[in-house]
């Protein structure tokens, strides 16, 4: 029969083993939590990374584009030298370059995209042939990865159609001078945007332009109102400007920080530095003045442009 001291030692051993197992379990759990947290942080950092069309563009020898253009030569709708000079890869990348691509490879639709569309196509859409438009689409397909390529091609194609329809609308409402007619015209314009882009995309693309149009309409209403004095009209104009045009982008002290940046930018532009050095200094100033998130929010302001 085992002695009492042997039994006591056995229980001490069991308690010690249990404590060791518990300690190892706690250590393993904490290590797993740290690993999970680090993975979450790494994933979050990866997901928050946003590219642009310029940064993901796949430059090539353009042999495929030359072959495509060659097949389109000749005929009334052919690609002549003038067209080839205006529809080139570098011009398209420069125009679309600031449009953002999220971490899933999708195009970020916002006001920057609308500016890029105007720079890429402008109002030449009214006179461009279908073959010329197809060529622009081919350049985009060859330069961008999926799914962004087809998304941009779709939006550009819709923009072509929208500008042509908008041109027709301008002939229906030429030289509008009264607020009632302007209101009807803007409603029709909004309908066109939703028709060609869908409600969600149209709202994101034209958000700022819509606000500016409403400001224009309000100013016309104020000007046309014969029941109030000029002093009252001026007060109403100031209120309208404050209501429609003052934006803070969710950025603390946005207006004062913007004004400081613009003043410092002006000092750089008035310096004796070369154009390249000025551009570099302005980029550094921009990075020092606004965080990455703030820079994305105010992209439509184009603060770094000369």
C-alpha positions in Angstrom: 0.0 0.0 0.0 1.4 3.4 -1.0 2.5 5.7 1.8 0.8 9.0 2.5 3.9 11.0 1.4 3.9 9.1 -2.0 0.2 10.0 -2.5 0.9 13.6 -1.6 3.8 13.7 -4.1 1.5 12.2 -6.8 -1.2 14.9 -6.2 1.5 17.6 -6.3 2.6 16.1 -9.7 -0.9 16.2 -11.0 -1.5 19.8 -9.9 1.8 20.8 -11.4 0.9 19.1 -14.7 -2.5 20.7 -14.8 -1.0 24.1 -14.1 1.5 23.6 -16.9 -1.2 22.6 -19.4 -3.3 25.6 -18.4 -0.3 27.9 -18.8 0.5 26.5 -22.3 -3.2 26.9 -23.2 -3.2 30.6 -22.2 0.1 31.2 -24.0 -1.3 29.5 -27.2 -4.5 31.5 -27.0 -2.8 34.9 -26.5 -0.4 34.0 -29.3 -3.3 33.2 -31.6 -5.0 36.5 -30.7 -1.9 38.4 -31.5 -1.6 36.6 -34.8 -5.2 37.2 -35.7 -4.9 40.8 -34.8 -1.8 41.2 -36.9 -3.5 39.5 -39.8 -6.5 41.7 -39.4 -4.2 44.8 -39.4 -2.4 43.5 -42.4 -5.6 42.8 -44.2 -7.0 46.1 -43.3 -3.9 47.9 -44.6 -4.1 45.9 -47.8 -7.8 46.6 -48.3 -7.4 50.3 -47.6 -4.7 50.6 -50.3 -6.2 52.3 -53.4 -4.6 52.4 -56.8 -5.3 54.7 -59.7 -5.7 53.9 -63.4 -2.3 55.4 -64.0 -0.6 53.2 -61.4 -2.2 49.9 -62.7 -2.0 50.8 -66.4 -0.3 48.0 -68.4 1.9 49.8 -70.9 2.8 47.7 -74.0 4.4 48.0 -77.4 0.9 48.8 -78.7 1.4 46.4 -81.5 -2.1 45.1 -81.0 -3.5 48.6 -81.2 -1.6 49.3 -84.4 -3.0 46.1 -85.9 -6.5 47.1 -84.7 -6.1 50.6 -86.2 -4.9 49.1 -89.5 -8.1 47.1 -89.8 -10.1 50.3 -89.4 -8.3 52.3 -92.1 -10.1 53.5 -95.2 -13.7 54.4 -96.0 -15.7 57.4 -94.8 -15.5 56.3 -91.2 -11.8 55.3 -91.3 -9.1 56.4 -88.7 -7.2 59.1 -90.4 -3.9 60.6 -89.2 -5.7 63.5 -87.4 -7.7 61.0 -85.4 -4.8 58.8 -84.6 -3.0 61.9 -83.2 -5.8 62.7 -80.8 -6.7 59.2 -79.7 -3.5 57.8 -78.3 -2.6 55.8 -75.2 -0.6 58.5 -73.4 -3.4 61.0 -73.8 -6.0 58.6 -72.4 -3.8 57.6 -69.5 -3.1 61.2 -68.6 -6.8 62.0 -68.7 -8.0 59.0 -66.8 -4.9 58.6 -64.6 -6.4 60.0 -61.3 -9.5 57.7 -61.4 -9.2 55.4 -58.4 -9.2 51.6 -58.4 -10.2 49.9 -55.1 -8.5 46.8 -53.6 -11.0 44.5 -55.5 -9.9 46.0 -58.8 -13.2 47.9 -59.3 -13.4 51.5 -60.5 -14.2 54.1 -57.8 -17.0 56.2 -59.4 -16.9 59.8 -58.2 -16.5 63.4 -59.3 -12.9 62.7 -60.3 -14.2 60.2 -62.8 -16.5 62.8 -64.4 -13.6 65.2 -64.9 -11.5 62.4 -66.4 -14.3 61.6 -68.9 -14.5 65.2 -70.1 -10.7 65.3 -70.5 -10.7 62.0 -72.3 -13.6 62.6 -74.7 -14.7 66.2 -74.2 -17.4 67.2 -76.6 -15.8 65.4 -79.6 -18.2 62.6 -78.8 -20.8 64.4 -81.0 -18.6 64.1 -84.1 -16.7 60.9 -83.4 -17.5 57.9 -85.5 -18.4 54.5 -84.0 -15.0 53.1 -85.3 -13.2 55.9 -83.5 -15.1 55.2 -80.3 -14.3 51.5 -80.6 -10.7 52.4 -80.9 -10.8 54.3 -77.6 -12.4 51.2 -76.0 -9.7 49.0 -77.4 -7.0 51.2 -75.9 -8.7 50.9 -72.5 -9.2 47.1 -72.7 -5.5 46.6 -73.6 -4.3 48.9 -70.8 -6.4 48.0 -67.8 -6.7 44.7 -65.9 -10.1 43.1 -65.2 -12.7 44.0 -63.9 -11.7 47.7 -64.2 -11.2 47.5 -68.0 -14.8 46.6 -68.9 -16.2 49.0 -66.2 -14.3 51.9 -67.7 -15.3 50.9 -71.2 -18.9 50.8 -70.2 -18.8 54.2 -68.5 -16.9 55.8 -71.4 -19.4 54.3 -73.8 -22.4 55.6 -71.8 -20.7 59.0 -71.6 -20.5 59.1 -75.4 -24.2 58.4 -75.7 -25.0 60.9 -72.9 -23.1 63.7 -74.5 -24.9 63.2 -77.8 -28.3 63.2 -76.0 -27.3 66.3 -74.0 -26.4 68.0 -77.2 -29.9 67.4 -78.5 -31.4 68.7 -75.2 -29.5 71.9 -75.6 -31.3 72.5 -78.9 -34.6 72.1 -77.2 -33.7 74.7 -74.4 -31.4 77.3 -76.0 -30.5 80.4 -74.1 -32.7 79.8 -71.0 -33.3 83.0 -69.1 -36.2 82.2 -66.8 -36.1 79.9 -63.7 -39.2 77.9 -64.6 -37.7 76.7 -68.0 -34.3 76.2 -66.5 -35.8 74.0 -63.8 -37.5 71.9 -66.4 -34.3 71.6 -68.4 -32.3 70.5 -65.4 -34.9 67.9 -64.6 -34.7 66.6 -68.1 -30.9 66.6 -67.8 -31.1 64.6 -64.6 -33.4 62.1 -66.3 -30.8 61.7 -69.1 -28.1 61.0 -66.6 -30.1 58.3 -64.9 -31.1 56.8 -68.2 -27.5 56.4 -69.5 -25.7 55.7 -66.2 -28.3 54.3 -63.8 -29.3 56.1 -60.6 -26.4 55.1 -58.4 -23.6 55.8 -60.9 -25.2 59.1 -62.1 -25.5 60.3 -58.5 -21.8 59.7 -57.8 -20.5 61.1 -61.1 -22.6 64.2 -61.2 -23.0 65.0 -57.5 -21.0 68.2 -57.6 -22.2 69.3 -61.0 -25.8 68.9 -59.8 -25.1 71.1 -56.8 -23.6 73.8 -59.1 -26.7 73.6 -61.3 -29.0 74.0 -58.4 -26.9 77.1 -57.3 -27.3 78.5 -60.8 -31.1 77.9 -60.7 -31.4 79.6 -57.3 -29.4 82.6 -58.5 -31.7 83.0 -61.5 -34.7 82.8 -59.3 -33.3 85.5 -57.1 -32.4 87.7 -60.0 -35.9 87.3 -61.6 -37.8 88.1 -58.4 -39.1 91.7 -58.8 -40.7 91.8 -55.4 -37.5 92.3 -53.4 -34.9 95.0 -53.2 -31.4 94.7 -54.6 -30.0 94.6 -51.0 -32.3 91.7 -50.2 -31.2 90.0 -53.4 -27.6 90.4 -52.5 -28.3 88.9 -49.1 -30.1 85.9 -50.7 -27.2 85.4 -53.1 -24.7 85.2 -50.3 -26.9 82.7 -48.5 -27.3 80.6 -51.6 -23.5 80.7 -52.1 -23.0 79.5 -48.6 -25.6 76.8 -48.9 -24.6 75.4 -52.2 -20.9 76.0 -52.7 -19.3 75.7 -49.3 -18.0 72.2 -48.9 -15.9 70.8 -46.0 -15.4 67.2 -47.2 -15.7 66.2 -43.6 -12.2 67.7 -43.1 -11.6 69.8 -39.9 -10.8 73.4 -40.7 -10.9 72.6 -44.4 -11.3 76.1 -45.8 -8.5 77.7 -43.7 -6.2 74.8 -44.4 -7.0 75.0 -48.1 -6.3 78.8 -48.1 -2.9 78.2 -46.3 -2.0 75.5 -48.8 -2.9 77.8 -51.8 -0.8 80.7 -50.3 2.2 78.4 -49.8 1.7 77.0 -53.3 1.7 80.5 -54.7 5.0 81.2 -53.0 6.5 78.2 -54.6 5.2 79.1 -58.1 6.6 82.7 -57.6 10.0 81.3 -56.7 13.0 80.9 -59.1 12.8 77.1 -59.0 12.5 75.2 -62.2 9.1 73.8 -63.2 10.1 70.3 -62.2 11.3 71.5 -58.8 8.2 73.5 -58.3 6.0 70.4 -59.1 8.0 68.4 -56.6 7.8 71.0 -53.9 4.0 71.3 -54.4 3.6 67.5 -54.1 5.6 67.6 -50.8 3.5 70.5 -49.5 0.3 68.6 -50.4 1.5 65.5 -48.6 2.5 67.6 -45.6 -0.8 69.5 -45.5 -3.3 66.6 -46.0 -3.5 63.0 -45.0 -4.0 60.2 -47.6 -7.7 60.0 -46.8 -8.1 63.7 -47.0 -6.3 63.8 -50.3 -8.7 61.3 -51.7 -11.7 63.3 -50.4 -10.5 66.5 -52.1 -9.2 65.0 -55.3 -11.7 66.9 -57.4 -10.2 70.2 -56.1 -7.0 69.6 -58.2 -5.0 71.5 -55.7 -1.6 70.4 -57.0 -2.3 71.5 -60.6 -0.3 74.5 -61.9 
